[in-house]
Amino acid sequence: MSKETDFFLRRLHSLLGVIPVGLFVAQHLVINHFATRGEEAFNTASNFMGNLPFVFFLEWFIIYIPLMFHAFYGVYIAFSAKYNVGHYSTFRNWMFTLQRFTGVFLVIFIAWHVYETRIQKALGTEVDFNMMVDILSNPFMLVFYILGVVSATFHLANGLWSFCVTWGIAQSPRSQKIVSYITIVIFLILSVIGIQALLAFV
Amino acid sequence: MSEQQTATATKTVVFDIHRQDTATSSPYVERFEVPYRPNMNVISALMEIRRNPVNAKGEKTTPINWDMNCLEEVCGACSMVINGRPRQSCTALVDQLTQPIKLEPMRTFPVVRDLVVDREFMFDSLKRIKAWVPIDGTYDLGEGPRMPERKRQWAYELSKCMTCGVCLEACPNVNDKTNFMGPALMSQVRLFNAHPTGAMNKDERLATVMGDGGITECGNSQNCVVACPKGIPLTTSIGAIGRATTIQMFKNFFGSDHQVD
């Protein structure tokens, strides 16, 4: 890989994190929230999403390919940094570190999550409300899923901040601070939606 | 000798200095106890050790090697890591530091000996980004365009950069796994692209920072702006270069025939 292409790959990584991966995560958490309305509502929503027209195309081009590029290039980014929050314990340096830490954790979490749901579906298991009840009946898995959801919402919200800085939208310290506040609100809202949905299965 | 002077003469300052005899030999830590003097800085303590190179165990040793030049925090030569943070040793006052005072070279750069590092990487990067205003020609080019006074005042803040390397040392993304030129260089691109004559080559500088080791290596940890001894708005410069490269990228991609303006 030529070093000259890094600029385009990294900008692509930044863009794909928001569109489509970030939008997909938000959509996924919102659909999950049907679980709070009961088993039937969740199964109806899940069937609707799972039986969209062109679902194979949508899955590959909106989820798998962008997500895999974002994940694998992200792991490379995470392992090329020399972390120093010990000496610089500023808010932004913590965000920098947590962004990479949650990113690597999410690769593990999502791999497991996809194996447990989408791959099981391909092997013939029914993906429905009861499947999630089964998975989350294990307290260890419940904690693992809560960590996964919170990591994803954090990574998305903080990623939106660095997207704004990377692309030159928020340039001054004041604008960057305002974007920080907005992304904190996004993080809190999406986390509540995600955790409420998880707890609905318990 | 007055009573106060006797009291201060017996007081000592303890230094733990990370030493390295050659560029390739393994580093080790040597402790020194230096007689305290009021208002001393790290450099005056290093000079004291040089005058009497005896370590805390009372053994005779070699004097410490370090770089220095202006002694007023404008040249950047005496930068080193003091109690974990990179800064200039000339303005590091002993009274404000926790003891034992730990001195380390800025290991982001190749260590030459003891606290001396080779910052040539930064000077090479300055050449790569063309950190100058080209005025040479085969004939007298005359006066350049005027710079608005308020813009000059703003640009002066960016021009305070002394290439000391502190922001590179503080940056998590400047290391041997990346080629990142560092925050200071991004700010220099902004400085020279803001100059009315320098702006005539702004697409060349942007092309360089869109290449190897350029702006894209920044991970926005924003340590640089905290570390900079000159208070340069490095993260604002990085944001500005982010915006300029975004625009340049679209110009390049969609094939605009005017790359500069």
Interface residues (C-beta under 8 A of the other chain):
Chain A: K3 E4 D6 F7 F8 R10 R11 I77 F79 S80 A81 K82 Y83 N84 G86 H87 Y88 T90 R92 N93 M95 F96 T97 R100 W161 S162 V165 T166 W167 G168 I169 A170 Q171 S172 P173 Q176
Chain B: G84 R85 A170 P172 N173 V174 N175 K177 T178 N179 M210 G211 D212 G213 G214 I215 T216 E217 C218 G219 N220 S221 Q222 N223 V226 A227 P233 T235 T236 I238 G239 A240 I241 G242 R243 A244 T245 T246 I247 M249
